[in-house]
Amino acid sequence: MATMLSRHQVLLSVFGGFVLLQYALFPLISDRTVLILTIETLPYFFSFFALRRIARAHRNHHRLFWSLLSWGGLCYAFALLAWAVYDAALGIQAPTASVGDALWSLQSALYVSALAYLLAKESGVKRGIRFLFDTAIVVTVVGTIGWEFVIRPQLGSLLAAEGWRAVAATASYPVSDLAILCSLFMLYCDRCFPYPRSVFVPFVSGFIVYVVADAAYLFQVASDTYRIGGWVDPLYAAMVPFLVLAGSRSTTALPDGSRRPKDDAANPKLKYLLLYGGLIALLAFAVVQTDADSLNAVFLASMAILTLVVVRQVTVLLENDALMAKLQRTLRKTEALALYDPLSLLPNRRFFEKQASEDLEAANRAADGERSLAVLFLDLDRFKYVNDGFGHEAGDALLLEVAQRLTKLAGGRHFVARMGGDEFTMLCRGLGSERELRELAERVLGEIGRPYPFGPDGFRATASVGVAVYPKDGTTVASLLKSADIALYKAKSQGKNRAVFYSERFDRVLSLQMAMETELRKAIERDEFVLHYQPQVDAASRKLVGVEALIRWQKQPGVMVSPAEFIPLAEETGLIVPIGEWVIRTACRQAKRWMDAGAPEFHMSVNLSPRQFSEANFVEVVSSVLDETGLPPDRLVLEITEGIAIQDVRETVEKLVALKRIGVLVSMDDFGTGYSSLAYLTLYQVDALKIAQTFISGVSADSDRASIVKAILAMASSLRLTVIAEGVETEEQYLFLKNHGCDWIQGYYFHKPLSAEEVSLLFAEAAA
């Protein structure tokens, strides 16, 4: 579409010069037929093809509106050709009532029909019919006055010279011109022209030029001074560039699909002044023109009553207009609530889908080079931490700032919407290559990444962006959004703060994940999960002092799925909550069985996920499980990770305090891998800590890791914390840890994860 419009601008410039050139060429060309067949008809043939192309760029009733205008211009061109036939073939000047006059009348009728049709479609059929009646009233009033003062005094001489057909044909010109002017005036007063001022001004200017040309033509005909090729003829051609300019602007004047505010139109009182003021003037004229002998009380009373009825009607109409204006304001507010996001003031999902659907329709009609559309799907990374860390007011301020930055970046070219939460979309227009889209996506990431005024040093947000291109990645709004959303998911899985273009292979990966999610849901129902337990032994005595519950997924006999394959998906989908509750309940129930069987004192350790811990009723669930299974609370150790620790600190502390009040022990898992784990030890009052396997695996060969482990052991000793070393696989590692004060050992050096039956045998041996 952009290419088409640029060509229009070039053609308009050329055509403006062509109109001026006519004034220079007309005096030089003596052959009237040549004038008609070339210079005079060319502008309107051009207008026909230009307006037809503009019509194809529009949707729904706007297409027919511009088509009617194009056919009106074609009627003018054929009317000129009819004149040329008279002149060239018959050798006579066309008579006043000819085929040409019929075509010119048809031209005016098409123009008026286009305006009436536009108003009917914009405001309803009933209002369109009222529009025609209003126009007819004005034409009748003005026509009556014109008849009395202009035509009637000369009617006898006109009939004698021309005849009724010629008089009717000549009178049709001012009547049709008056109808066009009244139509434009009513359209303006009724506030129903659907385009902005940049379209309305050249549109009206074109018709004014046309009416002026008609008036000048009629004046010259009346004074017998009209000649083909005179100064009047180029005025008709001057109408064309105005209409084409208005049409070309109309295709881009409302890129976001919004409507021009109704309050920008003229006051409807102007229309009532013209309609009913003219009618009252006509009544007064009737009284003045009536002979004194014919005046009587009945006639005067009738005129007075008609005048009062008109005044009353105007009063009622003004009252109705006030009510309608109030209703329209209410409807606009309702529309704003339905189509706009109240926080960011951006279009919402509904508006985005509506606009994207309209753009796709236009793209389907456009040529291949003019079909460039794409969807950018944006999601803020770690937005929850803004709400939790700075408060919801800061979160709202962040969303508002992001909306403003995206709107500024998009300009008037692209369409930005807030889909909900921290998700935004941008409908990109006119970017024909992946390079241009990638540059835009990088600019979006750059804008999002600039500092925000939160916190003492400012806050930097990041975002992930998924890009889907029409028609490669989808031909409907739903398919484009789906593809962009899949690409967004891929961007997040690759580390966030990046833009990823959709690829078909993402669908295959997503299908596998969706299949696994379905199987995972069924696994809960089918009780396909099992727990294995890895023993923990006292470093000094080598006695069994505890076990850690480790979940496994047994999809079918002999097929065991590792937690690394399904836990991330369970965390993402929220299935980790019921799975985690099942793990705690099963582990506590098994621990109670071992206790009842006479097992020596031991602890049952269970890992927690951040999603599971964030549940509002988590503490109640743990308490309920302990009551249900009868396991003493001090036998249960819940292992938290830094993912839990860095969540809402206040909420985390409250939950841990509640757990400790019950009697449950808390251990910090993978200690040493987080940048702020030291602070959490005292803040969360943990009972034990686990040294991450990454440190244990290198204590024998890496002096730096050995130093870190020594420091952790010394610190834990001073804080009186139990230390568990995870992933111990060699005797050298075991001896190093034992000699430096590690309390418990867990790893393949002593035991791999075992079934409940195998652990029962270990407890039986220990008891013996």
C-alpha positions in Angstrom: 0.0 0.0 0.0 2.8 2.3 0.8 4.2 1.9 -2.8 0.8 2.7 -4.2 0.5 5.9 -2.2 3.9 7.1 -3.2 3.0 6.7 -6.9 -0.2 8.7 -6.2 1.8 11.5 -4.8 4.0 11.6 -7.9 0.9 11.5 -10.1 -0.7 14.3 -8.2 2.3 16.5 -8.7 2.4 15.8 -12.4 -1.4 16.3 -12.7 -1.2 19.7 -10.9 1.2 20.8 -13.6 -1.0 19.3 -16.3 -4.0 21.4 -15.2 -1.9 24.6 -15.4 -0.5 23.4 -18.7 -4.1 23.4 -20.1 -4.3 27.2 -19.8 -1.2 27.5 -21.9 -2.2 24.9 -24.5 -5.9 25.8 -25.0 -5.3 29.0 -27.0 -2.9 27.1 -29.2 -5.3 24.3 -30.2 -8.1 25.4 -32.6 -9.6 21.9 -33.2 -12.3 21.4 -30.6 -12.4 17.6 -31.1 -8.7 17.3 -30.3 -9.2 19.3 -27.2 -12.1 17.0 -26.0 -10.4 13.7 -27.0 -7.1 14.5 -25.3 -6.7 17.3 -22.8 -10.2 17.5 -21.4 -11.0 13.8 -21.1 -7.7 12.6 -19.8 -8.1 14.0 -16.3 -11.3 12.2 -15.7 -10.2 8.9 -17.2 -7.2 9.2 -14.8 -9.5 9.9 -11.9 -11.6 6.8 -12.7 -8.6 4.4 -12.5 -7.0 6.2 -9.5 -10.2 6.2 -7.5 -10.9 2.6 -8.4 -7.5 1.6 -7.1 -8.1 3.6 -4.0 -11.5 1.9 -3.6 -9.8 -1.5 -3.7 -7.6 -0.4 -0.8 -10.6 0.1 1.4 -12.9 -2.2 3.2 -16.7 -2.7 3.5 -18.9 0.3 2.5 -15.9 2.7 2.0 -15.0 0.7 -1.1 -18.4 1.4 -2.7 -18.3 5.0 -1.7 -15.1 5.6 -3.6 -16.3 3.4 -6.5 -19.4 5.6 -6.9 -17.2 8.7 -7.1 -15.0 7.0 -9.7 -18.0 6.1 -11.9 -19.1 9.7 -11.6 -15.8 10.9 -13.1 -16.2 8.3 -15.9 -19.6 9.7 -16.7 -18.1 13.2 -17.2 -15.5 11.8 -19.5 -18.1 10.0 -21.7 -20.2 13.1 -21.7 -17.3 15.0 -23.3 -16.9 12.2 -25.8 -20.6 12.5 -26.7 -19.9 16.2 -27.4 -17.0 15.2 -29.6 -19.2 12.8 -31.6 -21.6 15.7 -32.3 -18.7 17.9 -33.3 -16.6 15.5 -35.3 -19.1 13.1 -36.8 -22.1 15.3 -37.3 -20.3 18.6 -37.7 -22.7 20.4 -35.3 -22.5 21.7 -31.8 -24.2 19.4 -29.3 -27.8 20.5 -28.5 -28.6 21.7 -25.0 -30.6 18.5 -24.1 -28.4 15.7 -25.4 -26.7 12.4 -24.3 -23.9 14.5 -22.8 -26.4 16.4 -20.5 -27.9 13.1 -19.4 -24.4 11.8 -18.5 -23.6 15.0 -16.6 -26.8 14.7 -14.7 -25.9 11.1 -14.0 -22.5 12.2 -12.7 -24.1 14.6 -10.2 -26.6 11.8 -9.2 -23.7 9.4 -8.5 -21.9 12.0 -6.4 -25.0 12.7 -4.3 -25.7 9.0 -4.0 -22.2 8.4 -2.8 -22.6 11.0 -0.1 -26.0 9.7 0.9 -24.7 6.1 1.0 -21.8 7.0 3.1 -24.0 8.8 5.7 -26.5 5.9 5.7 -23.7 3.4 6.4 -22.0 5.5 9.0 -25.2 6.4 10.8 -27.8 4.0 9.7 -30.4 3.8 6.9 -33.0 5.9 8.6 -30.5 8.8 9.0 -29.5 8.4 5.4 -33.2 8.8 4.3 -33.5 11.8 6.6 -30.3 13.2 4.9 -32.0 12.9 1.5 -35.1 14.7 2.8 -33.0 17.4 4.4 -31.2 17.9 1.1 -34.5 17.9 -0.8 -35.9 20.6 1.6 -33.0 22.9 1.0 -33.0 22.4 -2.8 -36.8 23.0 -2.8 -36.5 26.3 -0.8 -33.6 27.6 -2.8 -35.1 26.4 -6.1 -38.4 28.0 -5.4 -36.7 31.4 -4.7 -34.6 30.9 -7.8 -37.7 30.1 -9.8 -39.5 33.2 -8.6 -36.7 35.7 -9.1 -34.6 34.2 -11.9 -36.4 31.6 -14.1 -40.0 32.7 -14.0 -39.4 36.3 -15.3 -37.6 34.9 -18.3 -39.5 31.6 -18.8 -41.5 32.8 -21.7 -38.5 33.9 -23.7 -36.5 30.7 -22.8 -39.4 28.4 -23.9 -39.7 30.3 -27.1 -36.0 30.0 -27.8 -35.1 26.6 -26.5 -38.1 24.5 -25.5 -39.0 22.7 -22.3 -36.3 20.0 -22.7 -33.6 22.5 -23.1 -34.8 24.6 -20.1 -35.0 21.4 -18.0 -31.5 20.3 -19.0 -30.1 23.7 -18.2 -31.9 23.9 -14.9 -30.6 20.5 -13.9 -27.1 21.9 -13.5 -27.7 24.4 -10.7 -30.2 22.0 -9.1 -27.6 19.2 -9.0 -24.8 21.6 -7.9 -27.1 22.8 -5.1 -27.8 19.1 -4.1 -24.1 18.4 -4.0 -23.4 21.5 -1.8 -26.3 20.7 0.5 -25.1 17.0 0.7 -21.7 18.1 1.8 -23.1 20.6 4.3 -25.5 18.0 5.8 -22.7 15.5 6.0 -20.6 18.0 7.8 -23.3 19.1 10.2 -24.4 15.5 10.9 -20.9 14.7 12.0 -20.7 11.6 9.9 -17.8 12.1 7.6 -15.6 9.2 8.7 -12.2 10.7 7.8 -10.1 13.4 9.4 -9.6 17.0 8.3 -6.7 16.0 6.1 -9.2 14.1 3.9 -12.2 16.3 4.4 -10.6 19.6 3.2 -9.4 18.4 -0.2 -12.6 16.4 -0.6 -14.8 19.4 -0.2 -12.4 21.6 -2.1 -12.7 19.4 -5.1 -16.5 19.6 -5.2 -16.4 23.4 -4.6 -14.2 23.8 -7.6 -16.6 21.6 -9.6 -19.6 23.7 -8.6 -17.7 27.0 -9.3 -16.9 25.6 -12.8 -20.5 24.7 -13.4 -21.6 28.2 -12.3 -19.1 29.9 -14.6 -20.2 27.6 -17.4 -23.9 28.5 -16.9 -23.1 32.2 -16.7 -21.2 32.0 -20.0 -24.0 29.9 -21.7 -26.6 32.5 -20.5 -24.5 35.3 -21.9 -23.6 33.4 -25.1 -19.9 33.7 -24.4 -19.0 30.0 -23.7 -16.4 28.4 -26.0 -14.7 25.0 -25.8 -11.2 25.5 -24.7 -12.0 28.6 -22.7 -10.9 29.4 -19.2 -13.8 27.5 -17.6 -12.9 24.0 -18.9 -9.6 23.5 -16.9 -11.6 24.2 -13.8 -13.5 20.9 -14.3 -10.1 19.1 -14.5 -8.9 20.9 -11.3 -11.5 18.9 -9.3 -9.6 15.6 -10.0 -6.4 16.1 -8.1 -8.4 17.2 -5.0 -10.5 14.0 -5.1 -7.5 11.8 -5.7 -5.5 13.5 -2.9 -8.4 13.0 -0.5 -8.7 9.3 -1.6 -5.0 8.6 -1.3 -5.0 10.1 2.2 -8.1 8.2 3.2 -6.2 4.9 2.9 -3.7 5.8 5.6 -5.6 8.5 7.6 -6.8 6.1 10.2 -4.1 3.5 10.5 -5.2 2.3 13.9 -8.8 1.8 12.9 -10.1 4.5 15.3 -12.8 7.0 14.3 -12.5 10.7 14.1 -14.0 12.3 17.3 -17.6 13.4 16.7 -17.1 16.6 18.5 -14.8 17.9 15.8 -17.7 18.4 13.5 -19.8 21.6 13.0 -22.7 22.5 15.3 -25.9 21.0 14.1 -27.6 24.3 14.7 -26.2 25.4 11.4 -28.2 22.8 9.6 -31.4 23.7 11.4 -30.8 27.4 10.5 -30.5 26.5 6.9 -33.4 24.1 6.8 -36.0 25.8 8.9 -34.7 29.3 8.5 -35.2 28.9 4.8 -38.6 27.4 5.3 -39.7 30.4 7.5 -38.3 32.8 4.9 -40.3 31.0 2.3 -43.4 31.4 4.3 -42.7 35.0 4.9 -42.1 35.4 1.1 -45.5 33.8 0.4 -47.2 36.3 2.7 -45.4 39.3 1.2 -46.1 38.1 -2.4 -49.8 37.6 -1.7 -52.1 40.4 -2.8 -53.7 42.4 0.0 -57.1 41.4 -1.2 -56.3 37.7 -0.9 -55.1 38.0 2.7 -57.5 36.9 5.3 -57.4 35.6 8.9 -57.4 32.0 7.9 -54.4 32.4 5.6 -52.4 34.5 8.1 -53.3 32.1 10.9 -52.1 29.2 8.8 -48.8 30.9 8.1 -48.4 31.7 11.8 -49.2 28.1 12.9 -46.8 26.7 10.3 -44.1 29.1 11.6 -44.8 28.1 15.3 -44.7 24.4 14.3 -41.4 24.9 12.6 -40.0 26.7 15.7 -41.4 24.0 18.0 -39.8 21.3 15.8 -36.4 23.1 16.0 -36.7 23.2 19.8 -37.4 19.5 19.9 -34.6 18.7 17.6 -32.1 20.8 19.6 -33.3 19.0 22.8 -32.9 15.6 21.0 -29.4 16.6 19.8 -28.4 17.4 23.4 -29.6 14.0 24.5 -27.9 12.3 21.6 -24.6 14.1 22.4 -24.9 13.0 26.0 -25.6 9.4 24.8 -22.7 9.5 22.4 -20.3 10.6 25.2 -21.5 7.7 27.3 -21.1 5.3 24.4 -17.6 6.6 23.7 -16.7 6.0 27.4 -18.2 2.5 27.1 -16.3 1.8 23.9 -13.1 3.0 25.6 -13.7 0.6 28.4 -14.4 -2.2 25.9 -11.4 -1.5 23.6 -8.8 0.1 25.7 -6.7 -1.0 28.7 -7.6 1.3 31.6 -4.1 1.3 33.1 -1.8 1.8 30.1 -4.6 3.5 27.9 -3.4 1.2 25.0 -5.8 -0.8 22.9 -6.6 -4.1 24.6 -6.6 -7.7 23.2 -10.1 -7.2 21.7 -9.1 -4.1 19.8 -5.8 -5.6 18.7 -7.5 -8.6 17.2 -10.1 -6.4 15.5 -7.4 -4.2 14.0 -5.1 -7.1 13.0 -8.1 -8.8 11.3 -8.7 -5.6 9.3 -5.0 -5.3 8.4 -4.9 -8.9 7.3 -7.9 -8.4 5.0 -6.2 -5.4 3.4 -3.0 -7.5 3.1 -4.8 -10.3 1.4 -6.0 -7.9 -1.3 -2.7 -6.2 -1.7 0.1 -7.2 -4.1 2.9 -9.4 -2.8 5.3 -6.5 -2.2 2.7 -4.7 -0.2 1.7 -7.5 2.2 4.3 -6.9 4.9 2.8 -7.5 8.3 4.3 -9.0 11.5 3.3 -9.5 15.1 5.8 -8.8 18.0 4.7 -10.5 21.2 6.5 -9.0 24.2 6.6 -10.2 27.8 8.5 -8.6 30.6 11.0 -10.8 32.4 10.7 -11.2 36.2 7.8 -8.8 36.4 6.6 -10.5 39.5 9.8 -9.5 41.3 8.9 -5.8 40.6 5.5 -6.3 42.3 7.0 -8.2 45.2 10.1 -6.1 45.7 8.8 -2.6 45.0 5.0 -3.0 45.4 2.1 -3.1 43.0 2.1 0.7 42.5 5.7 0.4 41.1 4.5 -2.5 38.9 1.7 -0.4 37.5 4.1 2.5 36.9 6.5 0.1 35.1 3.7 -1.1 32.8 2.6 2.5 32.1 6.2 3.5 31.3 6.7 0.5 29.0 3.4 1.3 27.2 4.6 4.9 26.6 8.0 3.8 25.3 6.5 1.3 23.0 3.9 3.8 21.7 6.7 6.4 21.0 8.8 3.8 19.3 5.9 2.6 17.1 5.0 6.2 16.1 1.9 6.2 13.9 3.1 3.3 11.8 2.7 0.3 14.0 -0.2 -0.7 16.3 0.7 -1.3 20.0 -1.7 -3.1 22.4 -1.6 -4.5 25.9 -2.8 -8.1 25.9 -3.0 -8.4 29.7 -0.6 -8.6 32.7 2.9 -7.8 31.5 2.2 -8.9 27.9 2.2 -6.4 25.0 1.9 -6.8 21.2 2.9 -4.7 18.3 1.4 -5.1 14.9 4.2 -4.1 12.5 3.4 -2.6 9.1 5.6 -2.0 6.1 8.7 -3.9 7.3 9.4 -6.2 4.3 12.5 -8.0 5.5 13.6 -10.0 8.5 16.5 -7.6 9.0 14.1 -4.6 9.4 12.0 -6.6 11.9 15.0 -7.7 13.8 16.2 -4.1 14.0 12.8 -3.1 15.3 12.8 -5.9 17.9 16.3 -4.9 19.1 15.1 -1.3 19.4 12.2 -2.5 21.5 14.5 -4.5 23.8 16.8 -1.4 24.0 13.9 0.8 25.0 12.6 -1.7 27.6 16.1 -2.0 29.0 16.6 1.7 29.9 16.5 2.4 33.6 13.2 3.0 35.5 12.9 5.2 38.5 12.4 2.5 41.1 14.7 1.8 44.0 17.7 3.9 45.2 19.8 3.2 42.1 17.0 2.8 39.5 15.7 -0.5 38.1 16.5 -2.1 34.7 13.9 -4.4 33.2 14.3 -6.8 30.4 11.8 -8.4 28.0 11.5 -11.4 25.8 10.1 -11.0 22.3 8.5 -13.5 19.9 8.1 -12.5 16.2 5.7 -14.0 13.7 5.6 -12.9 10.1 2.6 -12.9 7.7 1.9 -15.0 5.7 4.8 -17.3 6.4 4.0 -18.0 10.1 0.2 -17.6 9.9 -2.6 -16.2 7.8 -5.1 -15.4 10.6 -4.9 -13.3 13.7 -5.1 -16.4 15.9 -2.4 -18.3 14.1 0.0 -15.3 14.1 -0.5 -14.7 17.8 0.0 -18.4 18.4 3.3 -18.4 16.4 4.5 -15.3 18.1 3.6 -16.7 21.5 5.6 -19.9 20.7 8.6 -17.8 19.7 8.2 -15.8 22.9 8.3 -19.0 24.9 11.5 -20.0 23.0 13.1 -16.7 23.8 12.4 -17.2 27.5 13.8 -20.7 27.5 17.0 -19.5 25.8 17.7 -17.1 28.6 15.3 -14.2 28.2 16.1 -10.6 27.2 16.1 -11.5 23.5 14.0 -11.7 20.4 13.3 -15.0 18.6 11.6 -15.4 15.2 9.1 -18.2 14.9 10.2 -21.5 13.3 8.2 -24.6 12.4 10.5 -26.7 14.5 9.3 -24.8 17.6 5.9 -26.4 17.0 7.4 -29.9 17.1 9.2 -29.1 20.3 6.0 -27.6 21.8 4.0 -30.6 20.7 6.4 -32.9 22.5 6.1 -30.7 25.6 2.3 -30.6 25.4 2.3 -34.4 25.0 4.5 -34.7 28.1 2.3 -32.3 30.0 -0.7 -34.5 29.1 1.1 -37.6 30.2 2.2 -35.8 33.4 -1.4 -35.0 34.3 -2.4 -38.6 33.7 0.6 -39.7 35.8 -0.9 -38.0 38.9 -4.2 -39.7 38.3 -2.6 -43.1 37.5 -0.3 -43.0 40.5 2.8 -43.5 38.3 5.2 -41.6 40.6 7.4 -43.4 43.0 9.9 -42.3 45.6 13.5 -43.4 45.9 15.5 -42.6 49.0 19.2 -41.7 49.2 20.6 -42.5 52.6 22.5 -39.9 54.6 25.2 -41.2 57.0 27.0 -39.7 60.0 30.5 -38.8 58.8 32.2 -40.0 62.0 30.2 -43.2 62.9 29.1 -44.1 59.3 25.6 -44.8 60.8 22.4 -44.1 58.9 20.9 -40.9 60.1 18.5 -39.8 57.4 17.3 -40.2 53.8 16.4 -37.7 51.1 13.2 -38.4 49.1 13.8 -38.3 45.4 10.9 -38.6 42.9 10.9 -40.8 39.9 8.3 -41.2 37.1 7.6 -44.8 36.2 5.6 -44.4 32.9 5.5 -48.2 32.4 7.2 -51.2 34.0 11.0 -50.9 33.4 10.8 -47.3 32.1 11.9 -44.7 34.6 11.8 -40.9 33.7 14.4 -38.7 35.3 13.2 -35.7 37.3 15.4 -33.5 35.1 13.0 -34.3 32.2 9.7 -33.5 33.9 10.3 -31.3 36.9 10.9 -28.1 34.9 7.7 -28.7 32.9 5.8 -29.4 36.1 7.2 -26.2 37.6 6.1 -24.1 34.6 2.6 -25.6 34.3 1.9 -25.5 38.0 1.6 -29.3 38.2 4.5 -29.2 40.7 2.0 -28.2 43.4 0.0 -31.4 43.5 3.1 -33.4 42.7 5.0 -31.7 45.5 2.2 -32.4 48.0 2.1 -36.0 46.9 5.9 -36.2 47.6 5.6 -34.8 51.1 2.6 -37.0 52.0 4.2 -40.2 50.6 7.6 -39.5 52.3 6.0 -38.7 55.7 3.8 -41.8 55.4 6.9 -44.0 54.6 9.0 -42.4 57.4 6.2 -43.2 59.9 6.2 -46.9 58.7 9.9 -47.1 59.3 9.5 -45.6 62.8 6.8 -48.0 63.7 9.0 -50.9 62.4 11.7 -49.9 65.0 14.1 -47.9 62.8 16.7 -45.9 64.7 16.2 -42.2 64.9 16.5 -40.6 61.5 15.3 -37.6 59.4 13.3 -37.5 56.2 14.4 -34.7 53.8 12.2 -33.4 51.1 13.0 -30.8 48.4 10.6 -27.9 47.8 10.1 -26.0 44.6 9.6 -22.2 44.5 6.1 -22.6 42.9 5.1 -25.1 45.6 6.4 -22.9 48.4 4.6 -19.8 47.1 1.2 -21.4 47.5 -0.7 -19.5 50.2 -1.8 -22.6 52.0 1.6 -24.4 51.9 2.1 -24.3 55.7 -1.4 -25.6 56.3 -0.7 -28.5 53.8 2.4 -29.5 55.6 0.7 -29.4 59.0 -2.2 -31.4 57.7 0.1 -34.1 56.2 1.9 -34.4 59.6 -1.4 -34.8 61.4 -2.6 -37.3 58.9 0.5 -39.5 58.9 1.4 -39.1 62.5 5.1 -38.3 61.8 6.7 -36.2 64.5 7.4 -32.7 62.9 11.1 -32.7 64.0 11.7 -35.8 61.8 10.8 -33.8 58.7 13.5 -31.6 57.0 12.3 -29.3 54.2 15.1 -28.2 51.8 14.7 -24.8 50.3 16.7 -23.3 47.4 17.8 -19.8 46.6 14.8 -19.7 44.2 12.6 -19.7 47.2 14.9 -17.5 49.2 14.8 -14.6 46.7 11.0 -14.6 46.5 9.1 -12.1 48.6 11.3 -12.0 51.6 8.6 -11.0 54.0 6.3 -13.8 52.9 9.2 -16.3 53.0 10.2 -15.4 56.5 6.5 -15.7 57.7 6.2 -19.2 56.2 9.5 -20.4 57.6 8.7 -19.1 61.1 5.3 -20.9 60.9 7.0 -24.1 59.9 9.5 -23.9 62.7 6.7 -23.2 65.1 5.2 -26.5 64.0 8.6 -28.1 64.7 9.7 -28.8 61.1 13.4 -28.4 60.4 14.7 -26.3 57.4 17.8 -26.9 55.4 19.4 -24.6 52.7 20.0 -26.7 49.6 22.9 -26.2 47.2 24.6 -23.8 49.6 27.3 -21.6 48.0 25.9 -21.4 44.5 23.8 -18.3 45.2 25.2 -14.8 45.3 23.5 -14.0 48.6 23.2 -17.4 50.4 25.2 -16.1 53.4 22.6 -13.5 54.2 19.8 -16.0 54.1 21.3 -18.3 56.8 20.6 -15.8 59.5 17.6 -14.2 58.0 15.7 -17.5 57.6 17.1 -19.3 60.7 17.8 -22.5 58.9 18.8 -25.7 60.9 21.2 -27.2 58.3 22.8 -26.5 55.0 23.9 -28.7 52.1 27.2 -28.1 50.3 26.6 -28.2 46.6 28.0 -31.1 44.6 30.0 -28.7 42.4 32.2 -27.9 45.4 32.5 -31.5 46.6 33.6 -32.9 43.2 36.7 -30.8 43.2 38.0 -30.8 46.8 40.7 -33.4 46.1 42.2 -31.7 43.0 41.1 -28.0 43.2 42.7 -26.1 46.1 40.3 -23.2 45.6 37.2 -25.4 46.0 38.8 -27.1 49.0 39.3 -23.7 50.6 35.7 -22.8 50.0 34.5 -26.0 51.5 36.7 -25.5 54.6 35.3 -22.0 55.0 31.7 -23.2 54.7 32.4 -25.9 57.3 34.0 -23.4 59.7 31.2 -20.9 59.3 28.5 -23.6 59.9 30.3 -24.8 63.0 30.4 -21.3 64.4 26.6 -21.0 63.7 25.9 -24.5 65.1 24.4 -25.7 61.8 24.4 -29.3 60.7 26.3 -29.6 57.4 25.4 -32.2 54.8 27.8 -32.9 51.9 26.0 -33.9 48.8 27.4 -36.0 45.9 30.3 -37.7 47.7 31.6 -40.4 45.4 35.2 -41.2 46.4 37.0 -42.1 49.6 39.3 -39.1 49.2 36.3 -36.8 49.2 34.8 -38.5 52.2 38.0 -38.4 54.3 38.5 -34.7 53.4 35.0 -33.8 54.6 35.2 -36.0 57.7 38.6 -34.5 58.7 37.3 -31.0 58.4 34.2 -31.4 60.5 31.4 -32.3 58.0 28.4 -33.8 59.9 26.6 -36.0 57.4 27.5 -37.5 54.0 25.2 -38.2 51.1 26.4 -39.8 47.8 27.2 -42.8 45.8 30.3 -43.5 48.0 27.9 -44.9 50.6 24.6 -45.5 48.8 22.8 -44.7 45.6 19.1 -43.9 45.7 17.2 -46.9 46.9 13.7 -48.2 47.0 11.7 -48.1 50.2 12.2 -51.9 50.6 15.9 -51.6 50.3 16.0 -48.8 52.9 13.9 -50.9 55.2 16.7 -53.6 55.0 19.3 -50.9 55.9 17.3 -49.9 58.9 16.8 -53.5 60.0 20.6 -54.0 59.8 21.2 -50.9 61.8 18.7 -51.9 64.4 20.4 -55.4 64.7 
